[in-house]
Amino acid sequence: MGVQNPLTLQELASQTLVRDEALTMSFLEKLPPGLFPTLFKEACTGSHTKLVRAMVAVWPFPCLPMWTLMKTPDLETFHAVLDGVDMRLTGEFQPRFLMTPLKTLSITGYQISQSDLDFFPCCQSLFQLKHLDLRGVVLQDFDLMPLRGLLEKVADTLKTLDLLGCRMEDSQVNVLLPALRQCSRLRYVNFYNNDFSMAILKDLFQHTVNWSKMKVEKYPAPLECYDDLTHLFKERFPHLCQDLVDTLRTVRQPKNISFATLNCHTCDECFVYDQVSRLCGCWE
């Protein structure tokens, strides 16, 4: 048997505090800010939804650690987080030092609902986001007008946008184009593992004329690179990607741009094109 590391004082204190939700909630505003992350982790792990909701409402930092939820994904706990954000919006909690708007929202590998997404553009605490990370959140069947609404709200502050693996289709990214055009402070975008055609990628590029601060941009290989079973046409892939790069260069000069395929059916790796085609192990 391995020897377990002893609990830290913060962990011990947090475990004690979650045992009495009502008492802890009554003096949340007086807790040292440094105790919040550990207590939030304990509350999420134990599904103490009332405490989670109250903590989010008075969260003292600009970044909320949503990765804590990913370890024990629970829809009720996630809704409690959104309720807490709503409480910040409505002003039900108003201490001086706890109304800081969130700078980072990271929800990765977690399946949200349409109603969750609908809430985003209504939440004032999100209106100064600098970083939005929705990696692995499948949006394929969603109405993305709420996400467009949020992007429009944060167009003057957003620096990074990560939508890797969201499985968006042409019609959905088309909804986002007017908002993406406004995001002039973007420095990093990731659209890998989405289902975009050549036509929509070229249309997207036409809407990036204001992305003068962009440093790294990642796009999915267009659908025209695959057959009906999503097997890659190896020879077609680099030619289509170069065509896309040439199209973008008529709009602006990209600094670091790449295209990646879906994972290989054999080795589970992907092809990447970043001016040079890098193949997975099966083709090299």
Secondary structure, 3 states (H helix, E strand, C coil): CCCCCCCCHHHHHHHHHHCCHHHHHHCHHHCCHHHHHHHHHHHHHCCCHHHHHHHHHCCCCCEECCHHHHHCCCHHHHHHHHHHHHHHHHCCCCCCCCCCCCCEEECCCCCCCHHHHHHHHHCHHHCCCCEEECCCCCCCCCCCHHHHHHHHHCCCCCCEEECCCCCCEHHHHHHHHHHHHHCCCCCEEECCCCECCHHHHHHHHHCCCCCCCCCEEEEECCHHHECCCCCECCCHHHHHHHHHHHHHHCCCCCCCEEEECCCCCCCCCCCEECCCEECCCCCC
